[in-house]
Amino acid sequence: MKHAVKRRVKAVHVVVPQGIDDPARPSGGNTYDRRLIAGLAALGWQVSQEDAPGSWPCPDRRDRAALGALLGRLQRGSTVVVDGLVASAAPELLVPQAGRLRLVVLVHMPLGQPVASPDVVAARAREGAVLSAAASVVTTSRWSRDWLIRHYALAPGRLHVAEPGVDPAEPAPGTASGGRLLCVGAVTPVKGHDLLVSALAAVLDLPWRCDCVGALDIDPAFVQGLGHRIRQLEVGDRVHLCGPLTSADLAAAYAEADLLVLASRFETYGMVVSEALAHGLPVVATDVGGVREALGQAPDGSRPGVLVQSEDAPALADALRHWLDDATARGRLRRSAAQRRAALPAWASTSERVSRVLDGVAA
């Protein structure tokens, strides 16, 4: 009589910042976490979402205590994925657990930004301690992986890339003039809206309208200053700060656009780039972080957009002028974006890559 082979249950706890399901707080990291949790469950993992209360990566004492209690409740040997916003801010809690739990840190954006300041030095020290203690690290781009290896001297074999996926979308019809510009991202200094407004002011002689979709409450002082700058440059009738949009409303914004414009000072990947490409929209963006990866190339080797140097508003204005003033260039970029659209990665691929990492950690 043959004995039935008992199948091992694949279980994982995913520790995320509280509020990733809040539609009023859309972000690439929240979207990634939600899609990963659903994707792992679809692959047969028994997934437990563990919400870390508080404001991460800036928790208070009560938030830290709650996270410590959460980790302490997990059974020894559990496989645990921790969002980097949580993990990198609490090394005193995570590092001691590395011998008891199988820890995987998911890094959306390194806390150690490549600028010099005492705060950044401290952030790098905390993050480096957590990543060195983790069994594995998952990043969302090759650029992020290389950045972490370079700054923290981590063993390359412990770092893995699972780039974000994208949902299929109907191609945007576009307009003849190409003047419907779209910027998607929280209105903060990192996203470079001040640079974008300066660039747009330099092409006022051409027809365009720019809708800026993204949260307005993260840095109120910056938003207030941006509003003053918009009025000063007399572009208020053409630049619209729309606030955050999600789901069907965001899809409608892409569908009505001709071009995505991204003036970021820092991006680990740039999920809005792949979202725009899913709608067949070309992109004009700053060449920072993983944006070049997200933009990619069409199968014929062409690039479905234009990359310019960061902090260079005149170069951004030149790229926008070329797009608005040259129908031939618009057609070429639109054809490239249509080809790239068909080759974008799916969210299922993201989950499969992370699943393989977890299999290795749990073995």
N, C-alpha and C positions, 0 to 999 in steps of 0.2 A: 504494500500500500504506500503510495507516494504521499509525502508530507507537503502540505501547502507552504510555499515560501512566503513568509511575512514581509510585506512591502513596507519599506521605511517611509514614514510620513515626512514630507519635506515641509518644514515650518520655519518661518522667519518673522521677526518683529521689526517693524519699520518705524523708527522714532522721527517724527516730523514736528516742525513748529506749529503750535496751535493756530488754527485759522486757515489752513491751506485750502479748505473748501469754501471760504468766504468769497462770494462773487465781487464784493467791494474791494478785495485786495488781490487783483489779478497780477501774476508775475510768472516769468518763465520757470522759476524754481518750483512754485506751487503746482503749476501744470505738470511739470516733469514728475514730481512726487505722486500726484494723483494717478497719472497714466502708468507709472511704474507699479504702483500697488495693484491696480486693476490687471495689468499685464502679467505680473507674477501669479496672481490668482488664476488667471486663464491658463497658465502653464502648469497648474497643479500644485502650486505652493499654498500652504495654509498660512495666510498672511494676517498678522495682527497689527493694525495701525495704532501706534502709541503717540498721542498728542502731548507734546511738552508745553505746559502752560507758560505764559509770559511773553515778553518781547525779546526775541532773539535776532541778532547776536548780542543784545545788551540786557541780559536778565538781571533781576534783583535777587536778594537773598532768598526770598520765598520761592522764586522760580527755580533756583539752584537746588533748594531742598526738595522740591517736588520732583525734579529730574533725578536726584539721587535716590529718592524712594522708588521711583518708577524702575530704575535700573536694578535696584536691590531686589525687587519682586520677581525679576526674570530668573528662570531656572538656569543653574550652571550648565554650560555647554550650549546655550541657545545661540542661534545665529541672529545677529542684530545689525540692521542697516540704520545708520544714524545720519540724518541730514547734516551737512557741514556747518550750517548756521548754528546748530545746536552743539555739535561735537567740538568745533574749534573754539567755542566760547567757554567750555567747561572741562578743560583738561584735568583738573583736580578730581573730577568725578569719573571721567572716561578712562583715563590711564590706569587707575587701580583695577578697573573692571576687565582690562584686556586679558588678564590671566584666567578669568572666570567665564567670560563670554567670548563668542567668536564675532569680533567687531569688524564691520565694514563701514567706512566713512564715504558718503556720497558728497563730493565737492562740486557745488554749482559755481561758486565764485570764491577764489582764495581770499581770506581776510587780509593777508599781507599784501596790500596793494603796492605796486612798484614805485612808491614815493618815499622820501625820507622824512620821518617824524618819529618822536618818541612813542606815540600811540601805535604806529605801524610796527615798530621794532617789538613792542610787547605783544601785538597781535600775532606776528610771525612766530614768536617764541611759543605762544600757546598752541597755535595751529600745528607747528612742527612737532611738538610733543605728542599731540593726539595722533597725527598721521604716522609717526614712527611706531606708536604702540599698536595701531590697528593691524588686523590680520591682512586686510586688503583695502585698497582705496579705488573708488570709481570716480572718474572725471567725465565731463560732458564734451570734451574736445581734446584733440591731440595737443593743441596749444597749452591747455591747462595742465595736461600730464607733464609736458616738458618743463613748464614753469615750476611745478611742484618739485620735480626731480632736481632741477637746477638750484632752487632756493633752499631745499631741505635735505639734499643729499640722500634721497630715498632710493631704495633698491628698485630699479625699473620693473622687475618682474612682479612687484606687488601692486603696481598701478595699472589700471585698465580703463579703456575708453568706451563709453556707451553714449554715443551722440544722440541728441533728442530726435524723435521721429516727428512726423507731420501728418495731419489728416488730409486725405484727398479733398479737392475743392474744384468747383466749376471755374473755368478760366474767366477772368475779368474781360469784358468786351473792349475796354479802353475808349478813349476819345481821340478825335483826329488831331487836336492840338497837343495832347499829352500833358495838359496843364493841371490835372487833378493829382496833387501831391499828398502823400500820407506819411505821417511819422507816428510810430507806435512805441510807447515806452513811458514810464513814469517821468513826470517833469521834475528832473533833478539835475544838478551839475554834471553828474556822470553821463547822462544821456545827451548832453551838449546842445540843448535847445537854444541857448544863447548864441552859439556858433551858427546854428541853422537860421535863426532870425537875421543875423548879420549877412549871411550869404543870400537869403531871399531878398533883402533890401537892395542888394546889388543887381537884381534882375527885375526890378519893378517895371522896366520898359516892356516886359514880355507878359503875356496872359498866363496867370496861374492862380491857384488857390491851394492852401496847405492846411489840412486838418491834423491837429496834434492830439492823438488819442493816448490817454494815460492818466494815472493818479495825480491829483493836484494837492494832496494833503501831506505828502511825505516831507517836503521841504518848503513850507509856506513862504519863508523869506525869499527863497530863490524864485518862486512863482510870482511873488509880488514884484521883484526886481525885473523879471522877464516881461511882465505886463507893462511896466514903465518903459522898458526898452522897445517893445512893440509899438507903443504910442509915440515914442521919440522918433522912431524910424518911419512912422506913418504907414505901417503895414497892417494895422488892426482890422481893416476891412477884408483882408485876404488871409491872415493867419488866425486860426480858430483853435483855442484850447478847449477840447471837447470833454475832458474828464475820461474816466475809465469806461471801456465798453467790453462786453463779454459775449460769447456764444453767437447768436444770430446777428446781434447788432455789430459786433466786430467783423463777422463775415461780410456783412453788408458794406462796411467801410472799405474792406479790401476790394469787394466787387465793383465799387464805384470809382476806384482809384486807377491812376495810370502808372504811378511810380512810387516806390517806397524810398524815403529819405531817412538816413540814420547818421547822426553827427556825433556818436558816442565817443567818450574819452577812454572807455574801458568796456570790453565785452569778452566774456569767456567763450561764447559761441555766437549768440545772436539768433534766438529762436524766431524772432519776428522776420528775419531775413528768409528763413525757410518757409514760414507761413505765407509771406508775400509771393515767393516763388511757386507755392502750391496753387496760387491764383493766377500764375503766369505773369506776375508783375516783375519787371526789371527793378534793380536796386542801385541807388547811389549812396555810398556809405563810407565812413572813415575806416581805414585799414588798421584796425586795432584788434588785439587778441585773436579770438577764433572766428572773426567775421569772414575772413577769407575762406575758411573751411565751410562755413554755412553757405556762402555764396556758391562755392564750387565751380564746376565747369559743365557745360552741356556735352553730350556725347561727341559732338564734332570738335571739341576742344575750345570753343568760344566761351567767354565769360558773360553771364547774364546780368551784368551790371558794371558799374565803375567804382573803383576804390580810390580814395584820396587820403592824403596825409592827415593825421589827427591835428586838431588845433589850428587848421588852416582854412579859415572862412573864405578867403579869395579863391582857393583851389576848389572848394565846394561850390562856390558861385559859378566858377568856370564850367564845372561838370553839369550843373543845372542849366546853364545857358546853352551848352552843347545839346542837351536833351531837348530843351524847349524849342531851339532854333533850327534843328536839323532833322527833318522827317526821315531821311535815309538812316541816320543813326538810331532813331527811335525804332524803326522797323527791324534793324539788325538786332538790337537788344531784346525786342519783343520775341523774335524768332528763337533767340538763344534761351530766353526764359521759358518759352513753351517746351523746348527740348529738355531743359533741366527739370522742369516740373514733373516729367514722366519718370525721372530717375531718383527722386527724393526718397530718403529712408522712411520706413514706416515705424510706428510706435512698437509694433510687435518685435521688430529687430532690436530695439532698445532693451525691451524686457528680456529677450533671449540672451543678449550679451551679459546682462546683470545676473541672470539665472545661472549661467555658466560660472561666473565668479563665485556665486553663493554655493554652488555644488562643490567647487574646489575648497572653499573655506570649511564647509560642513563635513567634508570627507574625513 
